[in-house]
Amino acid sequence: MNEVRVALVSPYSYTYPGGVGRHVEALAEGLIGRGDDVRLFAPYDPDDRLARVMHRGVRPEPRPAPSYFVSLGRTVGIPANGAVSNLSFTPHAVSTLGHAVRDGGFDVVHVHEPNAPVVS
């Protein structure tokens, strides 16, 4: 089987993990285990004062990014339907992802949560 170059896109912060983020990580690990070349594009919030302000005092998990991870910048915690969605609304995120999709030579771009604004 030939190696497939896959871009996985998640609009949710890697350091405020939830169901979609965990699913995307498991998918990345599974594809890498098959021998595919994977990049996971998602926002990443460092554990600092700005992150706590943007997320109403909640600290991000201290998670080192894997080698296949590409940060799309910081997020803002948006309350919705009894939960909080940690989404990026920055031009940096759109620009980084746009360049990667145009120039990355991906065979597949798998977008998670296409209804989420901006990144997806």
VEXDREN-74857 format. One record per residue (C-alpha): residue in one letter; z, y, x. Coordinates in nm, 3 decimals. Layout:
<node res="A" c3="Z" c2="Y" c1="X"/>
...
//
This chain:
<node res="M" c3="0.000" c2="0.000" c1="0.000"/>
<node res="N" c3="-0.085" c2="0.347" c1="0.129"/>
<node res="E" c3="0.174" c2="0.617" c1="0.170"/>
<node res="V" c3="0.175" c2="0.869" c1="-0.114"/>
<node res="R" c3="0.274" c2="1.230" c1="-0.048"/>
<node res="V" c3="0.499" c2="1.336" c1="-0.336"/>
<node res="A" c3="0.654" c2="1.671" c1="-0.427"/>
<node res="L" c3="0.952" c2="1.645" c1="-0.661"/>
<node res="V" c3="1.044" c2="1.976" c1="-0.828"/>
<node res="S" c3="1.381" c2="2.040" c1="-0.989"/>
<node res="P" c3="1.483" c2="2.380" c1="-1.125"/>
<node res="Y" c3="1.855" c2="2.296" c1="-1.094"/>
<node res="S" c3="2.080" c2="2.368" c1="-0.798"/>
<node res="Y" c3="2.128" c2="2.081" c1="-0.553"/>
<node res="T" c3="2.486" c2="2.191" c1="-0.492"/>
<node res="Y" c3="2.578" c2="2.210" c1="-0.862"/>
<node res="P" c3="2.452" c2="1.859" c1="-0.940"/>
<node res="G" c3="2.396" c2="1.731" c1="-1.291"/>
<node res="G" c3="2.196" c2="1.461" c1="-1.464"/>
<node res="V" c3="1.847" c2="1.586" c1="-1.382"/>
<node res="G" c3="1.939" c2="1.660" c1="-1.022"/>
<node res="R" c3="2.091" c2="1.315" c1="-0.971"/>
<node res="H" c3="1.783" c2="1.155" c1="-1.129"/>
<node res="V" c3="1.549" c2="1.346" c1="-0.897"/>
<node res="E" c3="1.757" c2="1.249" c1="-0.591"/>
<node res="A" c3="1.751" c2="0.881" c1="-0.692"/>
<node res="L" c3="1.376" c2="0.900" c1="-0.747"/>
<node res="A" c3="1.329" c2="1.058" c1="-0.402"/>
<node res="E" c3="1.535" c2="0.784" c1="-0.236"/>
<node res="G" c3="1.343" c2="0.514" c1="-0.423"/>
<node res="L" c3="1.006" c2="0.656" c1="-0.324"/>
<node res="I" c3="1.115" c2="0.697" c1="0.037"/>
<node res="G" c3="1.235" c2="0.337" c1="0.030"/>
<node res="R" c3="0.881" c2="0.235" c1="-0.070"/>
<node res="G" c3="0.745" c2="0.419" c1="0.232"/>
<node res="D" c3="0.620" c2="0.732" c1="0.058"/>
<node res="D" c3="0.641" c2="1.084" c1="0.207"/>
<node res="V" c3="0.864" c2="1.286" c1="-0.027"/>
<node res="R" c3="0.974" c2="1.648" c1="-0.044"/>
<node res="L" c3="1.237" c2="1.754" c1="-0.296"/>
<node res="F" c3="1.211" c2="2.120" c1="-0.397"/>
<node res="A" c3="1.524" c2="2.259" c1="-0.564"/>
<node res="P" c3="1.756" c2="2.557" c1="-0.538"/>
<node res="Y" c3="2.057" c2="2.535" c1="-0.307"/>
<node res="D" c3="2.375" c2="2.741" c1="-0.334"/>
<node res="P" c3="2.597" c2="2.765" c1="-0.026"/>
<node res="D" c3="2.973" c2="2.768" c1="-0.079"/>
<node res="D" c3="3.039" c2="3.140" c1="-0.047"/>
<node res="R" c3="3.171" c2="3.433" c1="-0.247"/>
<node res="L" c3="2.830" c2="3.520" c1="-0.394"/>
<node res="A" c3="2.786" c2="3.168" c1="-0.531"/>
<node res="R" c3="3.128" c2="3.186" c1="-0.699"/>
<node res="V" c3="3.041" c2="3.525" c1="-0.853"/>
<node res="M" c3="2.702" c2="3.399" c1="-0.978"/>
<node res="H" c3="2.871" c2="3.091" c1="-1.128"/>
<node res="R" c3="3.182" c2="3.249" c1="-1.286"/>
<node res="G" c3="3.423" c2="3.126" c1="-1.019"/>
<node res="V" c3="3.293" c2="2.770" c1="-0.993"/>
<node res="R" c3="3.236" c2="2.657" c1="-0.636"/>
<node res="P" c3="2.930" c2="2.452" c1="-0.541"/>
<node res="E" c3="2.976" c2="2.103" c1="-0.401"/>
<node res="P" c3="2.960" c2="2.102" c1="-0.021"/>
<node res="R" c3="2.652" c2="1.879" c1="0.006"/>
<node res="P" c3="2.443" c2="1.866" c1="0.320"/>
<node res="A" c3="2.074" c2="1.871" c1="0.236"/>
<node res="P" c3="1.873" c2="1.562" c1="0.328"/>
<node res="S" c3="1.579" c2="1.595" c1="0.566"/>
<node res="Y" c3="1.326" c2="1.579" c1="0.281"/>
<node res="F" c3="1.491" c2="1.870" c1="0.091"/>
<node res="V" c3="1.331" c2="2.216" c1="0.068"/>
<node res="S" c3="1.553" c2="2.496" c1="-0.064"/>
<node res="L" c3="1.425" c2="2.731" c1="-0.331"/>
<node res="G" c3="1.714" c2="2.973" c1="-0.283"/>
<node res="R" c3="2.017" c2="3.051" c1="-0.497"/>
<node res="T" c3="2.084" c2="3.008" c1="-0.867"/>
<node res="V" c3="2.267" c2="3.178" c1="-1.150"/>
<node res="G" c3="2.485" c2="2.982" c1="-1.394"/>
<node res="I" c3="2.346" c2="3.031" c1="-1.746"/>
<node res="P" c3="2.561" c2="2.903" c1="-2.035"/>
<node res="A" c3="2.352" c2="2.716" c1="-2.293"/>
<node res="N" c3="2.445" c2="2.470" c1="-2.568"/>
<node res="G" c3="2.795" c2="2.408" c1="-2.435"/>
<node res="A" c3="2.679" c2="2.342" c1="-2.078"/>
<node res="V" c3="2.580" c2="2.556" c1="-1.781"/>
<node res="S" c3="2.229" c2="2.547" c1="-1.636"/>
<node res="N" c3="2.218" c2="2.657" c1="-1.271"/>
<node res="L" c3="1.869" c2="2.799" c1="-1.237"/>
<node res="S" c3="1.681" c2="3.009" c1="-0.985"/>
<node res="F" c3="1.510" c2="3.326" c1="-1.103"/>
<node res="T" c3="1.396" c2="3.461" c1="-0.767"/>
<node res="P" c3="1.051" c2="3.551" c1="-0.639"/>
<node res="H" c3="1.146" c2="3.358" c1="-0.322"/>
<node res="A" c3="1.166" c2="3.034" c1="-0.523"/>
<node res="V" c3="0.827" c2="3.087" c1="-0.684"/>
<node res="S" c3="0.664" c2="3.188" c1="-0.355"/>
<node res="T" c3="0.810" c2="2.897" c1="-0.157"/>
<node res="L" c3="0.704" c2="2.644" c1="-0.418"/>
<node res="G" c3="0.362" c2="2.802" c1="-0.465"/>
<node res="H" c3="0.281" c2="2.787" c1="-0.094"/>
<node res="A" c3="0.405" c2="2.429" c1="-0.069"/>
<node res="V" c3="0.197" c2="2.310" c1="-0.363"/>
<node res="R" c3="-0.117" c2="2.487" c1="-0.240"/>
<node res="D" c3="-0.083" c2="2.395" c1="0.127"/>
<node res="G" c3="0.130" c2="2.077" c1="0.128"/>
<node res="G" c3="-0.142" c2="1.821" c1="0.071"/>
<node res="F" c3="0.057" c2="1.646" c1="-0.201"/>
<node res="D" c3="-0.100" c2="1.359" c1="-0.393"/>
<node res="V" c3="0.152" c2="1.400" c1="-0.676"/>
<node res="V" c3="0.362" c2="1.696" c1="-0.790"/>
<node res="H" c3="0.629" c2="1.568" c1="-1.028"/>
<node res="V" c3="0.794" c2="1.854" c1="-1.219"/>
<node res="H" c3="1.129" c2="1.793" c1="-1.385"/>
<node res="E" c3="1.237" c2="2.003" c1="-1.681"/>
<node res="P" c3="0.904" c2="2.179" c1="-1.738"/>
<node res="N" c3="1.067" c2="2.387" c1="-2.011"/>
<node res="A" c3="1.312" c2="2.545" c1="-1.766"/>
<node res="P" c3="1.207" c2="2.899" c1="-1.673"/>
<node res="V" c3="1.053" c2="3.018" c1="-1.344"/>
<node res="V" c3="1.056" c2="2.728" c1="-1.093"/>
<node res="S" c3="0.924" c2="2.451" c1="-1.320"/>
//
